[in-house]
Amino acid sequence: MVDTVVCIMGPTASGKTHLAVELARLHPFEIISVDSALVYRGMNIGTAKPNQALLNEIPHHLVDIRDPVNAYSAADFREDAIRLVAEIQSRGKTPLLVGGTMLYFKALKDGISNLPAANQSLRNEISKLAGEDGWSKIWSRLNEVDPVSAARIHKNDSQRLQRALEVYEISGRSMTDWQQDKGRPCPFDLLEIAVMPEDRGKLHETIAIRFKRMLEAGFVQEVDTLRQREELHSELASMKAVGYKQIWQHLDGQLQYDEMIEKAIIATRQFAKRQFTWLRSWQSLKQIKAPSTDEALKIIEASSILG
């Protein structure tokens, strides 16, 4: 089991990050972030990014590695994660992959097809059509050319709808066809542990409280600072992150302040629901009901990862 890598997964606000930090304080882990927003510089409050003191105390990788204007894909993550795992293991440490971007975990575990690169002009066209007719129109178009992808993508999931239709328009092949051609398998074993809170109502309360604390910490000002940059706009993947999207809309005058709060909290709860859906179908998953260091260590030690 020396090549096994530990993964801590779970829905947003479940306490998985705190658990990972506590584990890293007890054993020689180095954390690899599995979060599609933490990669971006200048996006700190809304991503609950670890502060500098914690980053100095415990090594974190794939944090603050991209400017928000430059997209970061699941393929980018897979390449970076495989490289980092080898580097960490060469230092005699144990990699600890932590986060809630399930697509990244899936790409690492199952491989990823060599999808066509993004085409910004085509994305703008799709966004313009959605602005005129709604994302349900985009979903209908996707359903015509790629019914399998349409069946698994929610009609309001604008980012995934846009990408799936973009792939077809660029290549003439559906996302489903591309994904059947997987890349190389994961070069190491994964011990996957998920924090799965049973009380969904309590999780929803935590999500609401956390978002309001982010606002108190200056979340609106953070988005406003990003918004002042001419090269950044609301259609970038980074600016579509939950919370950032709704605050940007508020600053653009599309949402009142209270409406922004409500929509951001609802969007975060929907995100958590999608994460639960991913995890319920995950194979070989070890589940714990709370971010318990003792329970996680029992699973890890039983796998002989720590020697």
C-alpha positions as a LaTeX table, in Angstrom:
\begin{tabular}{lrrr}
\hline
Residue & $x$ (\AA) & $y$ (\AA) & $z$ (\AA) \\
\hline
Met1 & 0.00 & 0.00 & 0.00 \\
Val2 & 3.02 & 2.32 & $-0.14$ \\
Asp3 & 1.71 & 3.94 & $-3.33$ \\
Thr4 & $-1.74$ & 4.59 & $-1.89$ \\
Val5 & $-2.90$ & 8.20 & $-1.67$ \\
Val6 & $-5.48$ & 9.40 & 0.86 \\
Cys7 & $-8.47$ & 11.40 & $-0.37$ \\
Ile8 & $-10.79$ & 13.40 & 1.89 \\
Met9 & $-13.99$ & 14.26 & 0.04 \\
Gly10 & $-17.38$ & 15.63 & 0.97 \\
Pro11 & $-19.97$ & 18.32 & 0.31 \\
Thr12 & $-19.22$ & 21.97 & 0.90 \\
Ala13 & $-19.23$ & 23.10 & 4.56 \\
Ser14 & $-18.96$ & 19.50 & 5.81 \\
Gly15 & $-15.68$ & 20.13 & 7.66 \\
Lys16 & $-13.38$ & 18.15 & 5.36 \\
Thr17 & $-10.75$ & 20.91 & 5.20 \\
His18 & $-10.55$ & 21.17 & 9.00 \\
Leu19 & $-10.22$ & 17.38 & 9.16 \\
Ala20 & $-7.37$ & 17.41 & 6.65 \\
Val21 & $-5.51$ & 20.08 & 8.60 \\
Glu22 & $-5.82$ & 18.11 & 11.85 \\
Leu23 & $-4.56$ & 14.97 & 10.12 \\
Ala24 & $-1.60$ & 16.90 & 8.73 \\
Arg25 & $-0.74$ & 18.11 & 12.22 \\
Leu26 & $-0.57$ & 14.53 & 13.46 \\
His27 & 1.23 & 12.84 & 10.57 \\
Pro28 & 3.58 & 13.87 & 7.72 \\
Phe29 & 0.89 & 14.64 & 5.16 \\
Glu30 & 1.14 & 17.28 & 2.45 \\
Ile31 & $-2.21$ & 18.57 & 1.26 \\
Ile32 & $-3.14$ & 18.74 & $-2.41$ \\
Ser33 & $-6.22$ & 20.90 & $-2.90$ \\
Val34 & $-8.98$ & 19.40 & $-5.03$ \\
Asp35 & $-10.95$ & 22.61 & $-5.45$ \\
Ser36 & $-11.68$ & 24.37 & $-8.74$ \\
Ala37 & $-11.76$ & 27.83 & $-7.10$ \\
Leu38 & $-8.81$ & 27.66 & $-4.69$ \\
Val39 & $-6.45$ & 27.57 & $-7.66$ \\
Tyr40 & $-7.21$ & 31.24 & $-8.42$ \\
Arg41 & $-5.25$ & 34.14 & $-6.97$ \\
Gly42 & $-7.27$ & 36.98 & $-5.46$ \\
Met43 & $-10.22$ & 34.73 & $-4.67$ \\
Asn44 & $-9.71$ & 34.27 & $-0.95$ \\
Ile45 & $-12.79$ & 35.05 & 1.13 \\
Gly46 & $-15.38$ & 33.37 & $-1.08$ \\
Thr47 & $-13.31$ & 30.19 & $-1.40$ \\
Ala48 & $-12.56$ & 29.95 & 2.34 \\
Lys49 & $-8.90$ & 29.85 & 1.34 \\
Pro50 & $-6.48$ & 28.94 & 4.18 \\
Asn51 & $-4.75$ & 31.98 & 5.63 \\
Gln52 & $-1.04$ & 32.56 & 5.19 \\
Ala53 & $-0.19$ & 31.33 & 8.69 \\
Leu54 & $-1.80$ & 27.96 & 7.97 \\
Leu55 & $-0.20$ & 27.74 & 4.52 \\
Asn56 & 3.17 & 28.36 & 6.19 \\
Glu57 & 2.49 & 25.69 & 8.82 \\
Ile58 & 1.21 & 22.94 & 6.54 \\
Pro59 & 2.19 & 22.54 & 2.88 \\
His60 & $-0.78$ & 23.07 & 0.55 \\
His61 & $-0.49$ & 22.50 & $-3.18$ \\
Leu62 & $-2.66$ & 23.78 & $-6.05$ \\
Val63 & $-3.62$ & 26.93 & $-4.15$ \\
Asp64 & $-3.06$ & 30.34 & $-5.78$ \\
Ile65 & $-1.53$ & 28.89 & $-8.94$ \\
Arg66 & $-3.62$ & 30.66 & $-11.61$ \\
Asp67 & $-4.84$ & 34.14 & $-12.41$ \\
Pro68 & $-8.66$ & 34.15 & $-12.60$ \\
Val69 & $-8.52$ & 35.11 & $-16.28$ \\
Asn70 & $-6.90$ & 31.76 & $-17.12$ \\
Ala71 & $-9.12$ & 28.69 & $-16.91$ \\
Tyr72 & $-8.03$ & 25.58 & $-15.00$ \\
Ser73 & $-9.45$ & 22.28 & $-16.20$ \\
Ala74 & $-9.90$ & 18.78 & $-14.85$ \\
Ala75 & $-7.15$ & 17.70 & $-17.24$ \\
Asp76 & $-4.84$ & 20.36 & $-15.78$ \\
Phe77 & $-5.63$ & 19.11 & $-12.29$ \\
Arg78 & $-4.95$ & 15.48 & $-13.17$ \\
Glu79 & $-1.56$ & 16.28 & $-14.65$ \\
Asp80 & $-0.60$ & 18.49 & $-11.68$ \\
Ala81 & $-1.87$ & 16.03 & $-9.07$ \\
Ile82 & 0.02 & 13.05 & $-10.51$ \\
Arg83 & 3.22 & 15.08 & $-10.62$ \\
Leu84 & 2.75 & 16.38 & $-7.06$ \\
Val85 & 2.00 & 12.94 & $-5.62$ \\
Ala86 & 5.33 & 11.66 & $-6.96$ \\
Glu87 & 7.18 & 14.69 & $-5.58$ \\
Ile88 & 5.60 & 14.38 & $-2.13$ \\
Gln89 & 6.28 & 10.66 & $-1.93$ \\
Ser90 & 9.91 & 11.27 & $-2.95$ \\
Arg91 & 10.22 & 13.42 & 0.18 \\
Gly92 & 8.99 & 10.55 & 2.36 \\
Lys93 & 5.64 & 12.28 & 2.96 \\
Thr94 & 2.08 & 11.08 & 2.31 \\
Pro95 & $-0.10$ & 12.97 & $-0.20$ \\
Leu96 & $-3.53$ & 13.99 & 1.14 \\
Leu97 & $-5.95$ & 15.09 & $-1.55$ \\
Val98 & $-8.72$ & 17.23 & $-0.09$ \\
Gly99 & $-11.67$ & 19.01 & $-1.63$ \\
Gly100 & $-15.13$ & 18.93 & $-3.08$ \\
Thr101 & $-14.61$ & 19.21 & $-6.84$ \\
Met102 & $-15.81$ & 15.73 & $-7.66$ \\
Leu103 & $-15.03$ & 16.08 & $-11.36$ \\
Tyr104 & $-11.36$ & 16.46 & $-10.45$ \\
Phe105 & $-11.40$ & 13.33 & $-8.29$ \\
Lys106 & $-13.13$ & 11.42 & $-11.08$ \\
Ala107 & $-10.62$ & 12.63 & $-13.68$ \\
Leu108 & $-7.75$ & 11.49 & $-11.46$ \\
Lys109 & $-9.32$ & 8.12 & $-10.72$ \\
Asp110 & $-10.79$ & 7.15 & $-14.09$ \\
Gly111 & $-8.66$ & 9.11 & $-16.53$ \\
Ile112 & $-9.86$ & 11.82 & $-18.86$ \\
Ser113 & $-10.26$ & 12.07 & $-22.58$ \\
Asn114 & $-8.26$ & 14.57 & $-24.60$ \\
Leu115 & $-11.16$ & 16.99 & $-25.09$ \\
Pro116 & $-10.87$ & 19.91 & $-27.53$ \\
Ala117 & $-9.50$ & 23.11 & $-26.04$ \\
Ala118 & $-11.94$ & 25.85 & $-25.03$ \\
Asn119 & $-13.03$ & 28.33 & $-27.67$ \\
Gln120 & $-13.89$ & 31.68 & $-26.10$ \\
Ser121 & $-15.74$ & 33.11 & $-29.09$ \\
Leu122 & $-17.97$ & 30.04 & $-29.27$ \\
Arg123 & $-18.56$ & 30.23 & $-25.52$ \\
Asn124 & $-19.62$ & 33.84 & $-25.91$ \\
Glu125 & $-22.08$ & 32.83 & $-28.63$ \\
Ile126 & $-23.58$ & 30.12 & $-26.42$ \\
Ser127 & $-23.83$ & 32.55 & $-23.49$ \\
Lys128 & $-25.49$ & 35.14 & $-25.72$ \\
Leu129 & $-28.06$ & 32.60 & $-26.90$ \\
Ala130 & $-28.70$ & 31.56 & $-23.29$ \\
Gly131 & $-29.16$ & 35.21 & $-22.33$ \\
Glu132 & $-31.77$ & 35.59 & $-25.05$ \\
Asp133 & $-33.65$ & 32.29 & $-24.74$ \\
Gly134 & $-32.56$ & 30.81 & $-21.39$ \\
Trp135 & $-30.30$ & 27.88 & $-20.53$ \\
Ser136 & $-33.21$ & 25.50 & $-21.11$ \\
Lys137 & $-32.79$ & 26.30 & $-24.81$ \\
Ile138 & $-29.13$ & 25.30 & $-24.60$ \\
Trp139 & $-30.12$ & 22.10 & $-22.81$ \\
Ser140 & $-32.63$ & 21.31 & $-25.58$ \\
Arg141 & $-29.94$ & 21.80 & $-28.22$ \\
Leu142 & $-27.55$ & 19.58 & $-26.26$ \\
Asn143 & $-30.27$ & 16.94 & $-25.92$ \\
Glu144 & $-30.51$ & 16.78 & $-29.70$ \\
Val145 & $-26.80$ & 16.12 & $-30.26$ \\
Asp146 & $-25.77$ & 14.44 & $-26.99$ \\
Pro147 & $-28.78$ & 13.04 & $-25.07$ \\
Val148 & $-26.54$ & 11.11 & $-22.66$ \\
Ser149 & $-24.81$ & 14.29 & $-21.46$ \\
Ala150 & $-28.13$ & 16.15 & $-21.37$ \\
Ala151 & $-29.58$ & 13.45 & $-19.13$ \\
Arg152 & $-26.85$ & 13.91 & $-16.52$ \\
Ile153 & $-26.51$ & 17.71 & $-16.66$ \\
His154 & $-29.13$ & 19.83 & $-14.88$ \\
Lys155 & $-30.91$ & 22.39 & $-17.05$ \\
Asn156 & $-29.61$ & 25.21 & $-14.84$ \\
Asp157 & $-25.98$ & 24.03 & $-14.75$ \\
Ser158 & $-24.78$ & 26.69 & $-17.18$ \\
Gln159 & $-21.06$ & 25.91 & $-17.02$ \\
Arg160 & $-21.38$ & 22.21 & $-17.83$ \\
Leu161 & $-24.07$ & 22.80 & $-20.46$ \\
Gln162 & $-21.88$ & 25.37 & $-22.15$ \\
Arg163 & $-18.86$ & 23.08 & $-22.19$ \\
Ala164 & $-20.76$ & 20.04 & $-23.46$ \\
Leu165 & $-22.32$ & 21.96 & $-26.35$ \\
Glu166 & $-19.02$ & 23.72 & $-27.07$ \\
Val167 & $-17.24$ & 20.35 & $-27.45$ \\
Tyr168 & $-19.83$ & 19.21 & $-29.98$ \\
Glu169 & $-19.80$ & 22.44 & $-31.96$ \\
Ile170 & $-15.98$ & 22.46 & $-32.13$ \\
Ser171 & $-15.43$ & 18.81 & $-33.02$ \\
Gly172 & $-18.66$ & 17.40 & $-34.38$ \\
Arg173 & $-18.37$ & 14.69 & $-31.70$ \\
Ser174 & $-20.43$ & 14.60 & $-28.54$ \\
Met175 & $-18.91$ & 14.89 & $-25.10$ \\
Thr176 & $-20.12$ & 11.33 & $-24.50$ \\
Asp177 & $-18.11$ & 10.04 & $-27.45$ \\
Trp178 & $-14.99$ & 11.86 & $-26.28$ \\
Gln179 & $-15.32$ & 10.56 & $-22.73$ \\
Gln180 & $-15.40$ & 6.95 & $-23.89$ \\
Asp181 & $-11.76$ & 7.40 & $-24.90$ \\
Lys182 & $-10.16$ & 7.64 & $-21.47$ \\
Gly183 & $-6.53$ & 8.49 & $-20.88$ \\
Arg184 & $-4.04$ & 6.49 & $-18.87$ \\
Pro185 & $-5.28$ & 5.05 & $-15.56$ \\
Cys186 & $-4.37$ & 6.52 & $-12.20$ \\
Pro187 & $-0.79$ & 5.41 & $-11.43$ \\
Phe188 & $-1.48$ & 4.89 & $-7.72$ \\
Asp189 & $-4.22$ & 3.55 & $-5.48$ \\
Leu190 & $-6.68$ & 5.89 & $-3.80$ \\
Leu191 & $-8.08$ & 5.49 & $-0.30$ \\
Glu192 & $-11.25$ & 7.57 & $-0.55$ \\
Ile193 & $-12.87$ & 8.86 & 2.63 \\
Ala194 & $-15.98$ & 11.04 & 2.50 \\
Val195 & $-17.43$ & 13.22 & 5.23 \\
Met196 & $-21.18$ & 12.68 & 4.74 \\
Pro197 & $-23.31$ & 14.64 & 7.26 \\
Glu198 & $-26.62$ & 12.94 & 7.99 \\
Asp199 & $-28.47$ & 16.07 & 9.07 \\
Arg200 & $-29.02$ & 17.94 & 5.81 \\
Gly201 & $-30.90$ & 20.72 & 7.59 \\
Lys202 & $-27.94$ & 21.43 & 9.86 \\
Leu203 & $-25.63$ & 21.49 & 6.84 \\
His204 & $-27.92$ & 24.05 & 5.19 \\
Glu205 & $-27.74$ & 26.20 & 8.32 \\
Thr206 & $-23.95$ & 25.98 & 8.29 \\
Ile207 & $-23.88$ & 27.03 & 4.63 \\
Ala208 & $-26.02$ & 30.09 & 5.36 \\
Ile209 & $-23.98$ & 31.11 & 8.40 \\
Arg210 & $-20.71$ & 30.66 & 6.55 \\
Phe211 & $-21.81$ & 32.79 & 3.61 \\
Lys212 & $-22.95$ & 35.61 & 5.88 \\
Arg213 & $-19.60$ & 35.51 & 7.67 \\
Met214 & $-17.88$ & 35.77 & 4.30 \\
Leu215 & $-19.90$ & 38.90 & 3.60 \\
Glu216 & $-18.86$ & 40.34 & 6.97 \\
Ala217 & $-15.24$ & 39.57 & 6.08 \\
Gly218 & $-15.44$ & 41.64 & 2.89 \\
Phe219 & $-16.61$ & 39.22 & 0.21 \\
Val220 & $-18.44$ & 41.94 & $-1.76$ \\
Gln221 & $-15.33$ & 44.11 & $-1.73$ \\
Glu222 & $-13.24$ & 41.16 & $-2.92$ \\
Val223 & $-15.52$ & 40.62 & $-5.93$ \\
Asp224 & $-15.61$ & 44.35 & $-6.63$ \\
Thr225 & $-11.81$ & 44.43 & $-6.74$ \\
Leu226 & $-11.82$ & 41.58 & $-9.26$ \\
Arg227 & $-14.57$ & 43.28 & $-11.24$ \\
Gln228 & $-12.43$ & 46.40 & $-11.68$ \\
Arg229 & $-9.96$ & 44.42 & $-13.79$ \\
Glu230 & $-10.80$ & 44.97 & $-17.45$ \\
Glu231 & $-9.75$ & 41.47 & $-18.50$ \\
Leu232 & $-12.13$ & 39.78 & $-16.06$ \\
His233 & $-15.81$ & 39.32 & $-16.87$ \\
Ser234 & $-18.77$ & 37.37 & $-15.59$ \\
Glu235 & $-18.54$ & 34.61 & $-18.22$ \\
Leu236 & $-15.14$ & 33.34 & $-17.05$ \\
Ala237 & $-15.16$ & 30.00 & $-15.24$ \\
Ser238 & $-13.55$ & 31.61 & $-12.19$ \\
Met239 & $-16.24$ & 34.27 & $-11.92$ \\
Lys240 & $-18.99$ & 31.66 & $-12.18$ \\
Ala241 & $-17.95$ & 30.14 & $-8.85$ \\
Val242 & $-20.79$ & 30.03 & $-6.34$ \\
Gly243 & $-21.01$ & 33.30 & $-4.46$ \\
Tyr244 & $-18.80$ & 35.19 & $-6.89$ \\
Lys245 & $-21.44$ & 34.88 & $-9.61$ \\
Gln246 & $-24.26$ & 36.21 & $-7.43$ \\
Ile247 & $-22.20$ & 39.08 & $-5.99$ \\
Trp248 & $-21.07$ & 40.08 & $-9.49$ \\
Gln249 & $-24.74$ & 40.18 & $-10.52$ \\
His250 & $-25.50$ & 42.34 & $-7.48$ \\
Leu251 & $-22.69$ & 44.76 & $-8.35$ \\
Asp252 & $-24.00$ & 44.88 & $-11.92$ \\
Gly253 & $-27.41$ & 45.93 & $-10.57$ \\
Gln254 & $-29.12$ & 42.68 & $-11.52$ \\
Leu255 & $-29.81$ & 41.60 & $-7.93$ \\
Gln256 & $-30.70$ & 43.49 & $-4.78$ \\
Tyr257 & $-28.44$ & 42.81 & $-1.80$ \\
Asp258 & $-30.90$ & 40.56 & 0.06 \\
Glu259 & $-31.79$ & 38.78 & $-3.17$ \\
Met260 & $-28.10$ & 38.16 & $-3.81$ \\
Ile261 & $-27.69$ & 36.58 & $-0.39$ \\
Glu262 & $-30.69$ & 34.33 & $-0.90$ \\
Lys263 & $-29.60$ & 33.20 & $-4.37$ \\
Ala264 & $-26.01$ & 32.56 & $-3.28$ \\
Ile265 & $-27.12$ & 30.43 & $-0.33$ \\
Ile266 & $-29.56$ & 28.49 & $-2.51$ \\
Ala267 & $-26.86$ & 27.94 & $-5.14$ \\
Thr268 & $-24.46$ & 26.66 & $-2.48$ \\
Arg269 & $-27.07$ & 24.24 & $-1.16$ \\
Gln270 & $-27.71$ & 23.00 & $-4.70$ \\
Phe271 & $-23.97$ & 22.56 & $-5.14$ \\
Ala272 & $-23.84$ & 20.48 & $-1.96$ \\
Lys273 & $-26.74$ & 18.38 & $-3.24$ \\
Arg274 & $-24.84$ & 17.64 & $-6.46$ \\
Gln275 & $-21.80$ & 16.67 & $-4.41$ \\
Phe276 & $-23.91$ & 14.22 & $-2.39$ \\
Thr277 & $-25.22$ & 12.76 & $-5.66$ \\
Trp278 & $-21.67$ & 12.21 & $-6.94$ \\
Leu279 & $-20.58$ & 10.60 & $-3.68$ \\
Arg280 & $-23.55$ & 8.26 & $-3.39$ \\
Ser281 & $-22.52$ & 6.62 & $-6.66$ \\
Trp282 & $-18.81$ & 6.49 & $-5.77$ \\
Gln283 & $-17.20$ & 3.04 & $-5.68$ \\
Ser284 & $-15.03$ & 1.88 & $-2.74$ \\
Leu285 & $-15.91$ & 4.93 & $-0.65$ \\
Lys286 & $-15.31$ & 4.93 & 3.11 \\
Gln287 & $-17.92$ & 7.14 & 4.77 \\
Ile288 & $-17.81$ & 8.99 & 8.07 \\
Lys289 & $-20.72$ & 11.04 & 9.40 \\
Ala290 & $-18.64$ & 13.86 & 10.83 \\
Pro291 & $-15.12$ & 15.26 & 10.34 \\
Ser292 & $-13.70$ & 13.04 & 13.07 \\
Thr293 & $-9.92$ & 12.79 & 13.15 \\
Asp294 & $-10.11$ & 9.52 & 15.14 \\
Glu295 & $-12.47$ & 7.87 & 12.67 \\
Ala296 & $-10.44$ & 8.97 & 9.66 \\
Leu297 & $-7.21$ & 7.74 & 11.24 \\
Lys298 & $-8.74$ & 4.33 & 11.97 \\
Ile299 & $-9.54$ & 3.96 & 8.26 \\
Ile300 & $-6.11$ & 5.20 & 7.18 \\
Glu301 & $-4.20$ & 3.06 & 9.68 \\
Ala302 & $-6.24$ & $-0.02$ & 8.76 \\
Ser303 & $-4.94$ & 0.41 & 5.22 \\
Ser304 & $-1.33$ & 0.41 & 6.45 \\
Ile305 & $-0.63$ & 3.69 & 4.65 \\
Leu306 & 1.18 & 5.17 & 7.63 \\
Gly307 & 3.37 & 2.13 & 8.09 \\
\hline
\end{tabular}
